[in-house]
């Protein structure tokens, strides 16, 4: 019988209702519009649509309207 083993993920995605989507780990980020590819290790992607740096978070979600 096969044992239940926890698999350690190389990438972690954290979603916060009031903030950005945080991605950490060993991954490749492809920017198709600019034709670039990076391995940032950590990135915060905008989930609210208010950022001026799409697709990256600039903490606009914290600013009062």
Buried (B, 14 or more C-beta within 10 A) or exposed (E): EEEEEEEEEEEEEEEEEEBBBBBBEEBEBEEEEEEEEEEEEEBBBBBEEBBEEEBEBBEBBEEEE
